Amino acid sequence: MCRNIKTLYNFDSPVTEVEIREASLQFVRKISGFNKPSKVNDKVFNQAVEKIATDSQKFLNSLVTVRQPRNREIEAQRARTRAAKRFGMS
């Protein structure tokens, strides 16, 4: 679906509000087809981003796991390795 939306749950440094908002913005952009909405749609676009961000924060706060938190640096390196393999970069 949205390659730019990253997993935000269960990291050793908890997700920030900024990360949640950025993921929410990417989601709304994807489903609306707008990178930047027109002035007439700007208000509802931003309301959707804020609503999704708020609901996402509540959702993430309510999840429970027994798994150890992941390390952001290790996960970022894994993503770089997958991208290099996928796109043939060295």
C-alpha positions, -999 to 999 in steps of 0.1 A, spaced: 0 0 0 20 30 12 57 22 12 64 55 31 44 45 61 67 27 85 59 4 114 57 26 145 50 0 172 74 -17 196 106 2 193 131 8 220 126 45 217 88 50 216 71 65 186 68 103 186 38 124 178 56 137 148 62 102 134 25 94 139 14 126 122 37 120 92 24 85 88 -12 99 90 -4 125 64 10 99 40 -21 77 45 -45 106 38 -24 116 8 -26 80 -5 -63 75 -1 -73 110 -13 -49 111 -42 -38 146 -32 -2 155 -24 -15 190 -14 -52 195 -14 -69 225 -30 -80 254 -7 -116 241 -7 -104 207 6 -76 219 28 -97 220 60 -112 185 57 -79 171 46 -61 184 77 -90 173 99 -86 138 85 -49 138 92 -54 149 128 -82 124 134 -62 96 121 -31 107 141 -52 109 173 -68 75 167 -34 59 158 -19 72 190 -47 57 210 -44 24 191 -6 22 196 -10 30 233 -35 2 237 -14 -26 221 2 -52 242 32 -74 233 56 -98 250 82 -93 223 114 -73 229 113 -38 214 131 -35 181 161 -13 176 155 16 151 191 15 138 190 -22 131 156 -20 114 168 10 93 199 -10 81 176 -40 72 155 -16 51 186 -2 34 197 -38 26 163 -47 12 162 -16 -9 197 -22 -23 188 -58 -32 155 -47 -47 168 -18 -67 203 -33 -75 222 -6 -56 255 -15 -40 
